[in-house]
């Protein structure tokens, strides 16, 4: 099987949890300061994660609302605007970086909001018969090693030539947020599992009875990290759901297609990613993402000092109107 050189990033959600900001700027275009101190749209950071991990071509799945903003960002910058950056070498380097990304980028529009699985299916023609990396358009990753999280999963995929999902040990009280897997440990560095069961957002009682993994502390489970490397046969599972109108909450779901892939007899692995995931699609997650990146950036010392100063200030009462948000 060929090595992974393509990536699909789904960015077709409307970002309703970030309203009213997303009424004027789409979720994927919300700015974040990167670790190099440069402020970029979130989607650029995610694409850079893929490209810096050896990916050559990226397919971005968008919707009719965010397509224009994304295409505008990655379009050529007019010469008169470039003049504004005279003497600012860092900005000119970013201009070149954006154009490099644009040359690797294919944009596909999901015609209607049919769910995450359907958004992935929209990349079928782009992927063809090659394996591909799948990433979320609202997750930012920080690695705890010198290897990007995306590179970690690509290495596991290429080592085993099998579909693989990155997972992270997650406490039971958060299971309602994530797809969860059960599997048998087959390697220890990194920790790789042979998956034998997948369940989307399981109730705690179901997880206790069916999703326990030997070797994990009680109350901890293997939950999806938001990053996968698939063989193209995942599209067979998605096509089956579409052809038979198999929906959950009126949407075509990826997790069900993953379980069908596993049940088909094709080997399906999970590995514990060495890093952290941050969800920019919710208010706290967005703030958490920026804080995490700032303390790992060139401004680390200033950020830590400011956090200490802020924590030393006596807490103020939260206004009644904000307490339930």
SELOZA-245572 format. One record per atom (N, C-alpha, C): x, y, z; residue in one letter. Coordinates in steps of 0.02 Angstrom, whole numbers, padded with zeros to 5 digits, always signed. Example, Ala and Ser with C-alpha at 12.3 -4.5 7.8 and 13.67 -1.06 7.14 Angstrom:
% residues 2
+00660-00284+00390a/+00615-00225+00390a/+00660-00165+00390a/+00642-00112+00354s/+00684-00053+00357s/+00645+00002+00394s/
% end
This chain:
% residues 325
+00042-00060+00000x/+00000+00000+00000x/+00044+00062+00000x/+00023+00113-00038x/+00062+00175-00042x/+00062+00211+00024x/+00113+00253+00034x/+00118+00292+00095x/+00066+00348+00094x/+00047+00370+00154x/-00002+00422+00159x/+00025+00489+00136x/-00005+00517+00083x/+00018+00583+00059x/-00040+00632+00053x/-00102+00607+00066x/-00161+00650+00061x/-00193+00658+00130x/-00224+00717+00140x/-00261+00729+00202x/-00328+00759+00185x/-00378+00742+00224x/-00445+00771+00219x/-00459+00806+00286x/-00480+00868+00282x/-00497+00907+00342x/-00569+00930+00335x/-00612+00909+00381x/-00682+00928+00378x/-00693+00995+00413x/-00720+01042+00377x/-00732+01109+00404x/-00800+01135+00379x/-00850+01091+00381x/-00916+01109+00353x/-00968+01125+00407x/-00949+01121+00470x/-00996+01138+00524x/-01008+01213+00527x/-01065+01232+00554x/-01083+01303+00557x/-01055+01340+00617x/-01031+01305+00668x/-01002+01339+00726x/-01053+01376+00768x/-01112+01347+00776x/-01165+01381+00813x/-01148+01392+00886x/-01104+01350+00914x/-01086+01358+00985x/-01042+01419+00996x/-01016+01448+00942x/-00974+01507+00948x/-01010+01571+00925x/-01076+01566+00919x/-01117+01625+00902x/-01115+01674+00961x/-01114+01740+00949x/-01125+01774+00885x/-01062+01788+00844x/-01004+01769+00870x/-00943+01782+00831x/-00947+01750+00762x/-00977+01690+00758x/-00979+01654+00694x/-01034+01679+00647x/-01069+01731+00667x/-01117+01761+00620x/-01080+01805+00569x/-01019+01824+00584x/-00981+01866+00538x/-00914+01834+00517x/-00885+01793+00561x/-00823+01758+00543x/-00833+01684+00558x/-00820+01643+00509x/-00831+01572+00516x/-00783+01541+00567x/-00807+01488+00600x/-00770+01456+00655x/-00698+01441+00635x/-00688+01415+00574x/-00622+01395+00552x/-00575+01454+00541x/-00604+01514+00536x/-00563+01573+00524x/-00549+01613+00588x/-00574+01589+00645x/-00559+01623+00708x/-00484+01623+00719x/-00456+01680+00739x/-00382+01685+00744x/-00354+01655+00807x/-00294+01627+00801x/-00256+01603+00858x/-00183+01623+00848x/-00150+01640+00903x/-00078+01653+00899x/-00041+01586+00901x/-00002+01573+00850x/+00036+01511+00845x/+00096+01514+00893x/+00130+01458+00899x/+00187+01454+00944x/+00245+01497+00921x/+00246+01516+00857x/+00299+01561+00833x/+00281+01634+00842x/+00223+01648+00874x/+00203+01717+00887x/+00163+01748+00831x/+00151+01711+00777x/+00113+01736+00720x/+00039+01719+00728x/-00005+01768+00716x/-00077+01756+00721x/-00103+01730+00655x/-00139+01674+00657x/-00163+01641+00597x/-00235+01618+00606x/-00272+01610+00552x/-00338+01577+00559x/-00328+01505+00583x/-00375+01481+00622x/-00368+01414+00650x/-00358+01361+00596x/-00394+01367+00540x/-00389+01316+00488x/-00318+01313+00459x/-00284+01369+00457x/-00215+01369+00432x/-00170+01328+00478x/-00180+01335+00543x/-00140+01296+00590x/-00151+01221+00580x/-00212+01202+00566x/-00227+01131+00557x/-00197+01105+00492x/-00201+01144+00439x/-00170+01125+00375x/-00095+01120+00384x/-00065+01166+00420x/+00007+01165+00430x/+00028+01102+00469x/-00013+01081+00516x/+00000+01018+00553x/+00007+00960+00503x/-00037+00958+00454x/-00035+00905+00404x/+00026+00911+00359x/+00038+00970+00332x/+00094+00980+00286x/+00161+00969+00321x/+00167+00992+00382x/+00230+00984+00419x/+00242+00911+00438x/+00190+00869+00430x/+00196+00798+00446x/+00208+00755+00384x/+00220+00787+00327x/+00236+00751+00266x/+00180+00744+00216x/+00121+00771+00232x/+00065+00768+00185x/+00080+00814+00126x/+00061+00792+00067x/+00075+00830+00006x/+00013+00866-00021x/-00046+00837-00013x/-00108+00866-00039x/-00161+00866+00016x/-00198+00921+00020x/-00250+00928+00071x/-00316+00945+00039x/-00369+00908+00059x/-00437+00923+00037x/-00475+00951+00096x/-00502+01010+00087x/-00540+01044+00139x/-00614+01041+00122x/-00653+01009+00166x/-00725+01004+00155x/-00758+01064+00189x/-00792+01106+00150x/-00820+01168+00175x/-00896+01169+00163x/-00927+01223+00186x/-00998+01234+00170x/-01005+01299+00131x/-01065+01313+00109x/-01076+01372+00066x/-01066+01437+00104x/-01066+01435+00171x/-01058+01495+00211x/-00985+01514+00223x/-00942+01464+00232x/-00873+01481+00247x/-00826+01476+00187x/-00852+01452+00131x/-00808+01441+00074x/-00774+01506+00051x/-00812+01560+00046x/-00783+01622+00021x/-00728+01647+00066x/-00739+01647+00132x/-00688+01671+00178x/-00624+01630+00173x/-00631+01564+00168x/-00572+01521+00164x/-00535+01532+00098x/-00573+01534+00043x/-00540+01544-00022x/-00507+01613-00025x/-00537+01663+00005x/-00507+01729+00005x/-00441+01729+00043x/-00439+01695+00099x/-00377+01693+00139x/-00320+01661+00100x/-00335+01608+00063x/-00282+01571+00028x/-00273+01593-00044x/-00305+01648-00064x/-00296+01674-00132x/-00233+01718-00134x/-00211+01732-00195x/-00151+01773-00204x/-00162+01843-00177x/-00113+01870-00143x/-00118+01936-00114x/-00098+01988-00167x/-00141+02038-00180x/-00125+02089-00231x/-00059+02125-00216x/-00025+02145-00270x/+00040+02177-00262x/+00037+02239-00219x/-00019+02277-00224x/-00024+02339-00185x/-00028+02325-00110x/-00056+02266-00092x/-00059+02248-00022x/+00009+02224+00003x/+00045+02189-00039x/+00112+02166-00020x/+00157+02225-00003x/+00145+02282-00037x/+00185+02341-00023x/+00178+02364+00050x/+00122+02348+00080x/+00111+02367+00150x/+00160+02332+00197x/+00188+02277+00173x/+00233+02237+00215x/+00307+02253+00202x/+00321+02307+00167x/+00390+02325+00152x/+00430+02332+00217x/+00486+02297+00219x/+00529+02299+00279x/+00508+02251+00333x/+00452+02214+00322x/+00428+02166+00371x/+00438+02096+00343x/+00499+02071+00352x/+00517+02006+00322x/+00472+01950+00348x/+00452+01954+00412x/+00411+01900+00441x/+00344+01895+00404x/+00317+01954+00384x/+00253+01954+00349x/+00261+01927+00278x/+00315+01944+00245x/+00326+01918+00178x/+00336+01843+00178x/+00367+01818+00231x/+00375+01745+00238x/+00306+01712+00246x/+00261+01746+00281x/+00194+01719+00289x/+00155+01721+00223x/+00166+01772+00182x/+00135+01775+00116x/+00156+01714+00075x/+00221+01700+00077x/+00247+01642+00041x/+00218+01577+00069x/+00212+01574+00135x/+00185+01514+00167x/+00113+01502+00146x/+00073+01555+00144x/+00003+01548+00124x/-00003+01524+00052x/+00039+01550+00008x/+00038+01529-00061x/+00060+01457-00070x/+00107+01436-00028x/+00128+01366-00029x/+00070+01321-00009x/+00033+01340+00042x/-00025+01302+00063x/-00077+01299+00008x/-00090+01357-00023x/-00140+01361-00077x/-00125+01313-00134x/-00060+01304-00149x/-00040+01260-00204x/-00053+01187-00188x/-00063+01171-00124x/-00075+01101-00104x/-00148+01089-00086x/-00190+01139-00094x/-00257+01138-00066x/-00311+01126-00119x/-00356+01080-00105x/-00417+01069-00145x/-00477+01082-00100x/-00524+01122-00122x/-00583+01138-00082x/-00644+01105-00113x/-00680+01068-00071x/-00742+01033-00092x/-00798+01056-00047x/-00854+01074-00077x/-00911+01098-00038x/-00961+01042-00024x/-00977+01033+00040x/-01031+00988+00058x/-01097+01023+00041x/-01137+00995-00002x/-01196+01031-00027x/-01250+01045+00026x/-01254+01002+00076x/-01303+01012+00129x/-01276+00979+00193x/-01298+01002+00251x/-01272+00976+00315x/-01299+00907+00330x/-01265+00855+00307x/-01289+00786+00314x/-01249+00747+00367x/-01204+00781+00404x/-01167+00746+00456x/-01093+00738+00440x/-01057+00719+00492x/-00984+00712+00487x/-00964+00658+00436x/-00999+00601+00440x/-00983+00547+00393x/-00994+00568+00321x/-01048+00604+00310x/-01062+00628+00242x/-01009+00677+00218x/-00985+00720+00264x/-00932+00768+00246x/-00870+00731+00224x/-00852+00677+00260x/-00794+00637+00240x/-00806+00605+00172x/-00866+00580+00161x/-00883+00548+00097x/-00874+00596+00039x/-00884+00660+00050x/-00877+00710-00003x/-00806+00713-00031x/-00758+00685+00006x/-00688+00685-00017x/-00670+00623-00056x/-00720+00581-00071x/-00706+00517-00104x/-00668+00524-00169x/-00689+00570-00210x/-00656+00579-00275x/-00585+00604-00266x/-00574+00649-00219x/-00507+00675-00205x/-00460+00619-00182x/-00484+00577-00138x/-00443+00523-00109x/-00426+00470-00161x/-00477+00451-00201x/-00465+00398-00249x/-00451+00333-00215x/-00399+00298-00238x/-00382+00232-00210x/-00322+00236-00163x/-00310+00294-00134x/-00253+00303-00089x/-00276+00306-00016x/-00231+00290+00030x/-00246+00302+00101x/-00245+00377+00115x/-00275+00397+00171x/-00276+00468+00185x/-00280+00481+00260x/-00255+00539+00279x/-00260+00564+00347x/-00324+00604+00353x/-00362+00593+00407x/-00423+00631+00419x/-00415+00672+00483x/-00429+00737+00477x/-00424+00783+00534x/-00487+00825+00539x/-00500+00849+00598x/-00557+00893+00610x/-00536+00966+00600x/-00583+01005+00573x/-00568+01076+00561x/-00576+01120+00622x/-00593+01089+00680x/-00599+01130+00740x/-00559+01101+00799x/-00508+01061+00783x/-00463+01034+00834x/-00391+01055+00821x/-00360+01082+00873x/-00290+01100+00871x/-00252+01051+00915x/-00192+01032+00893x/-00153+00982+00930x/-00086+01010+00952x/-00065+00989+01011x/+00003+01003+01034x/+00035+00936+01051x/+00094+00924+01027x/+00129+00861+01038x/+00173+00865+01100x/+00178+00810+01136x/+00223+00806+01194x/+00291+00777+01175x/+00301+00767+01109x/+00366+00744+01084x/+00389+00792+01030x/+00446+00777+00999x/+00470+00819+00944x/+00437+00800+00878x/+00387+00755+00881x/+00352+00733+00821x/+00280+00757+00824x/+00257+00790+00771x/+00188+00813+00768x/+00139+00755+00778x/+00080+00770+00806x/+00030+00718+00816x/+00010+00685+00750x/+00003+00725+00697x/-00014+00697+00632x/+00040+00650+00607x/+00103+00667+00619x/+00158+00624+00598x/+00158+00559+00636x/+00138+00563+00700x/+00135+00502+00741x/+00087+00452+00711x/+00027+00475+00692x/-00023+00428+00666x/-00003+00403+00597x/+00028+00445+00557x/+00051+00423+00491x/+00103+00368+00499x/+00148+00375+00548x/+00200+00324+00559x/+00169+00258+00579x/+00118+00259+00622x/+00084+00197+00643x/+00050+00165+00583x/+00016+00206+00543x/-00018+00180+00483x/+00032+00147+00436x/+00087+00181+00422x/+00135+00154+00375x/+00171+00092+00402x/+00176+00087+00467x/+00208+00029+00498x/+00164-00034+00491x/+00097-00024+00495x/+00051-00081+00495x/+00009-00088+00431x/+00007-00036+00389x/-00034-00036+00328x/-00107-00053+00344x/-00131-00025+00401x/-00199-00036+00423x/-00229+00031+00444x/-00295+00037+00437x/-00328+00097+00462x/-00314+00103+00537x/-00306+00165+00560x/-00288+00177+00630x/-00319+00242+00653x/-00345+00242+00714x/-00372+00302+00745x/-00330+00320+00805x/-00314+00384+00812x/-00281+00408+00872x/-00331+00411+00928x/-00312+00390+00987x/-00355+00391+01046x/-00317+00422+01105x/-00354+00438+01156x/-00325+00465+01217x/-00364+00438+01277x/-00328+00422+01330x/-00362+00399+01390x/-00404+00456+01418x/-00467+00441+01431x/-00517+00491+01447x/-00560+00467+01505x/-00575+00510+01554x/-00616+00488+01611x/-00689+00478+01592x/-00723+00437+01632x/-00792+00416+01616x/-00839+00475+01610x/-00829+00528+01650x/-00876+00584+01648x/-00874+00623+01583x/-00825+00609+01539x/-00821+00643+01475x/-00841+00598+01416x/-00864+00538+01431x/-00881+00492+01377x/-00938+00517+01332x/-00980+00561+01358x/-01036+00587+01318x/-01012+00633+01262x/-00947+00647+01261x/-00920+00692+01210x/-00884+00655+01153x/-00867+00591+01163x/-00821+00559+01116x/-00844+00489+01096x/-00823+00469+01035x/-00826+00399+01017x/-00773+00362+01057x/-00789+00299+01076x/-00746+00262+01121x/-00733+00193+01092x/-00672+00167+01103x/-00653+00102+01075x/-00628+00055+01130x/-00634-00009+01115x/-00604-00061+01156x/-00556-00100+01112x/-00500-00121+01141x/-00453-00159+01101x/-00401-00194+01143x/-00361-00235+01111x/-00307-00272+01144x/-00240-00241+01127x/-00199-00229+01177x/-00134-00199+01167x/-00088-00246+01128x/-00059-00220+01073x/-00014-00261+01033x/+00056-00232+01030x/+00064-00168+01047x/+00129-00136+01050x/+00129-00086+01107x/+00189-00073+01135x/+00193-00030+01194x/+00226+00037+01180x/+00261+00046+01125x/+00295+00109+01112x/+00295+00126+01038x/+00242+00164+01016x/+00186+00189+01056x/+00136+00134+01071x/+00088+00150+01114x/+00038+00100+01133x/-00013+00093+01077x/-00012+00034+01045x/-00056+00019+00988x/-00103-00038+01007x/-00166-00032+00989x/-00217-00081+01007x/-00250-00108+00944x/-00269-00171+00946x/-00310-00202+00894x/-00383-00192+00916x/-00420-00150+00881x/-00488-00131+00902x/-00537-00189+00891x/-00579-00202+00942x/-00631-00252+00934x/-00701-00225+00950x/-00707-00160+00965x/-00773-00131+00977x/-00769-00055+00974x/-00818-00023+00943x/-00822+00050+00938x/-00892+00071+00956x/-00898+00124+00995x/-00964+00148+01015x/-00962+00224+01021x/-01011+00257+00991x/-01014+00331+00992x/-01046+00356+01056x/-01008+00396+01094x/-01033+00430+01154x/-01072+00383+01199x/-01040+00332+01226x/-01075+00281+01265x/-01097+00306+01333x/-01154+00282+01358x/-01172+00293+01428x/-01120+00260+01473x/-01111+00286+01533x/-01059+00260+01578x/-01071+00186+01593x/-01134+00167+01606x/-01148+00097+01622x/-01129+00051+01565x/-01145+00072+01503x/-01126+00031+01444x/-01051+00025+01439x/-01016+00081+01450x/-00943+00081+01446x/-00913+00034+01498x/-00939+00036+01559x/-00912-00007+01612x/-00920-00081+01594x/-00975-00098+01559x/-00989-00167+01543x/-00956-00191+01478x/-00943-00144+01432x/-00922-00165+01365x/-00859-00133+01338x/-00834-00080+01368x/-00779-00043+01338x/-00717-00038+01383x/-00714-00078+01435x/-00655-00078+01477x/-00595-00106+01439x/-00537-00075+01448x/-00476-00098+01416x/-00426-00119+01469x/-00401-00179+01463x/-00354-00205+01512x/-00292-00160+01517x/-00272-00145+01578x/-00212-00104+01588x/-00227-00031+01602x/-00289-00008+01588x/-00308+00060+01602x/-00336+00065+01673x/-00326+00121+01706x/-00354+00132+01772x/-00430+00129+01768x/-00462+00109+01823x/-00535+00106+01825x/-00564+00176+01812x/-00614+00179+01769x/-00645+00242+01752x/-00612+00279+01694x/-00560+00248+01664x/-00527+00278+01606x/-00541+00236+01544x/-00553+00270+01488x/-00570+00237+01425x/-00530+00267+01367x/-00527+00229+01313x/-00493+00253+01252x/-00543+00289+01208x/-00537+00355+01204x/-00583+00395+01164x/-00547+00427+01105x/-00584+00438+01051x/-00555+00466+00991x/-00522+00533+01004x/-00466+00543+00972x/-00424+00603+00978x/-00442+00654+00924x/-00483+00633+00875x/-00501+00678+00821x/-00455+00675+00761x/-00419+00619+00755x/-00371+00612+00700x/-00369+00537+00681x/-00375+00523+00615x/-00377+00454+00592x/-00335+00448+00528x/-00311+00387+00514x/-00280+00371+00450x/-00316+00311+00423x/-00348+00319+00365x/-00391+00267+00338x/-00364+00240+00272x/-00378+00177+00259x/-00374+00151+00192x/-00437+00176+00155x/-00436+00176+00089x/-00495+00202+00053x/-00558+00159+00061x/-00553+00101+00091x/-00612+00058+00100x/-00661+00089+00150x/-00642+00139+00188x/-00690+00173+00232x/-00747+00201+00191x/-00734+00218+00128x/-00787+00246+00086x/-00840+00193+00069x/-00821+00130+00069x/-00871+00077+00059x/-00921+00078+00117x/-00896+00087+00178x/-00940+00089+00236x/-00985+00150+00235x/-00956+00207+00215x/-00995+00268+00210x/-01047+00264+00154x/-01027+00234+00098x/-01074+00227+00042x/-01133+00183+00061x/-01119+00131+00100x/-01173+00086+00123x/-01224+00125+00164x/-01199+00168+00208x/-01245+00209+00250x/-01286+00257+00207x/-01254+00287+00158x/-01289+00335+00115x/-01341+00300+00071x/-01321+00243+00042x/-01367+00206-00002x/-01428+00181+00036x/-01419+00164+00100x/-01473+00136+00140x/-01503+00187+00189x/-01482+00250+00181x/-01507+00304+00223x/-01503+00288+00297x/-01446+00262+00318x/-01435+00244+00388x/-01411+00306+00425x/-01456+00335+00464x/-01441+00398+00498x/-01449+00391+00573x/-01412+00433+00608x/-01418+00440+00681x/-01425+00514+00694x/-01478+00532+00729x/-01494+00604+00739x/-01499+00639+00672x/-01527+00602+00622x/-01539+00628+00555x/-01475+00643+00516x/-01419+00613+00536x/-01355+00625+00503x/-01319+00560+00487x/-01278+00562+00434x/-01234+00506+00418x/-01172+00512+00462x/-01162+00464+00506x/-01109+00468+00555x/-01047+00429+00534x/-00989+00455+00552x/-00927+00420+00537x/-00916+00360+00583x/-00933+00368+00648x/-00919+00315+00696x/-00952+00250+00675x/-01013+00252+00652x/-01047+00191+00630x/-01011+00160+00570x/-00985+00202+00525x/-00948+00177+00468x/-00883+00145+00491x/-00853+00172+00543x/-00792+00142+00570x/-00805+00073+00599x/-00862+00066+00633x/-00880+00001+00661x/-00895-00049+00605x/-00927-00026+00551x/-00939-00071+00494x/-00873-00091+00462x/-00825-00045+00458x/-00759-00061+00431x/-00727-00116+00473x/-00731-00108+00538x/-00701-00159+00583x/-00736-00226+00574x/-00803-00225+00570x/-00840-00287+00563x/-00829-00321+00496x/-00806-00284+00446x/-00794-00313+00380x/-00736-00361+00379x/-00697-00361+00433x/-00639-00406+00436x/-00573-00372+00423x/-00576-00308+00401x/-00514-00271+00390x/-00485-00252+00459x/-00421-00261+00466x/-00390-00243+00530x/-00395-00168+00542x/-00411-00152+00604x/-00421-00082+00623x/-00387-00070+00690x/-00342-00022+00693x/-00301-00010+00752x/-00317+00057+00785x/-00295+00063+00847x/-00296+00126+00883x/-00228+00135+00914x/-00207+00197+00922x/-00144+00209+00958x/-00152+00270+01002x/-00119+00269+01059x/-00123+00325+01105x/-00076+00381+01082x/-00106+00435+01059x/-00066+00492+01036x/-00029+00524+01094x/+00031+00546+01081x/+00071+00580+01132x/+00064+00655+01122x/+00013+00684+01153x/-00001+00754+01145x/-00070+00770+01174x/-00094+00829+01158x/-00159+00852+01183x/-00200+00878+01125x/-00266+00870+01131x/-00313+00897+01082x/-00351+00954+01114x/-00368+01004+01074x/-00406+01062+01099x/-00461+01077+01048x/-00521+01085+01074x/-00580+01096+01033x/-00595+01171+01030x/-00583+01202+00972x/-00595+01274+00966x/-00667+01290+00950x/-00709+01238+00945x/-00779+01248+00926x/-00824+01265+00984x/-00797+01268+01045x/-00836+01288+01103x/-00798+01344+01139x/-00833+01390+01173x/-00800+01448+01203x/-00742+01431+01249x/-00753+01385+01297x/-00698+01369+01343x/-00640+01336+01305x/-00657+01291+01258x/-00605+01258+01219x/-00563+01307+01179x/-00595+01358+01152x/-00559+01410+01115x/-00509+01446+01160x/-00533+01466+01220x/-00489+01500+01268x/-00433+01453+01291x/-00450+01391+01303x/-00401+01342+01324x/-00348+01331+01271x/-00369+01329+01208x/-00322+01320+01152x/-00272+01376+01150x/-00296+01438+01153x/-00250+01494+01150x/-00202+01495+01209x/-00227+01479+01269x/-00184+01477+01327x/-00130+01424+01319x/-00149+01365+01295x/-00101+01310+01287x/-00047+01328+01236x/-00067+01360+01182x/-00019+01379+01131x/+00026+01435+01156x/-00002+01481+01194x/+00037+01537+01219x/+00092+01515+01267x/+00076+01467+01311x/+00126+01445+01360x/+00178+01400+01327x/+00166+01380+01265x/+00216+01341+01228x/+00246+01381+01170x/+00239+01447+01174x/+00261+01490+01119x/+00324+01529+01138x/+00345+01573+01094x/+00403+01615+01107x/+00388+01664+01163x/+00325+01671+01182x/+00305+01715+01237x/+00292+01677+01302x/+00321+01618+01307x/+00307+01575+01365x/+00320+01610+01432x/+00377+01641+01440x/+00394+01672+01504x/+00346+01728+01521x/+00331+01771+01471x/+00284+01825+01484x/+00214+01799+01500x/+00193+01745+01465x/+00127+01717+01477x/+00121+01687+01546x/+00172+01650+01567x/+00170+01620+01634x/+00169+01674+01688x/+00210+01726+01678x/+00211+01781+01726x/+00143+01815+01731x/+00110+01824+01674x/+00045+01857+01673x/-00008+01813+01705x/-00004+01748+01695x/-00051+01703+01726x/-00044+01704+01802x/+00018+01706+01826x/+00029+01711+01899x/+00000+01776+01926x/+00011+01830+01888x/-00015+01895+01910x/-00092+01894+01912x/-00122+01865+01861x/-00195+01863+01858x/-00225+01821+01913x/-00192+01765+01929x/-00217+01721+01982x/-00210+01753+02051x/-00163+01800+02056x/-00152+01833+02120x/-00205+01887+02134x/-00239+01908+02081x/-00292+01959+02090x/-00352+01926+02122x/-00381+01957+02173x/-00441+01928+02206x/-00496+01915+02155x/-00528+01857+02160x/-00581+01840+02113x/-00641+01886+02122x/-00674+01899+02066x/-00733+01941+02067x/-00796+01899+02058x/-00850+01922+02084x/-00913+01886+02077x/-00935+01885+02004x/-00954+01827+01979x/-00978+01822+01911x/-01049+01849+01907x/-01062+01896+01861x/-01130+01923+01855x/-01181+01868+01843x/-01240+01876+01873x/-01293+01826+01870x/-01309+01805+01798x/-01307+01853+01752x/-01327+01840+01682x/-01280+01791+01648x/-01217+01784+01674x/-01168+01742+01640x/-01161+01673+01673x/-01191+01661+01729x/-01176+01601+01768x/-01195+01536+01735x/-01248+01537+01695x/-01272+01475+01664x/-01246+01465+01593x/-01201+01507+01569x/-01177+01501+01500x/-01117+01455+01496x/
% end
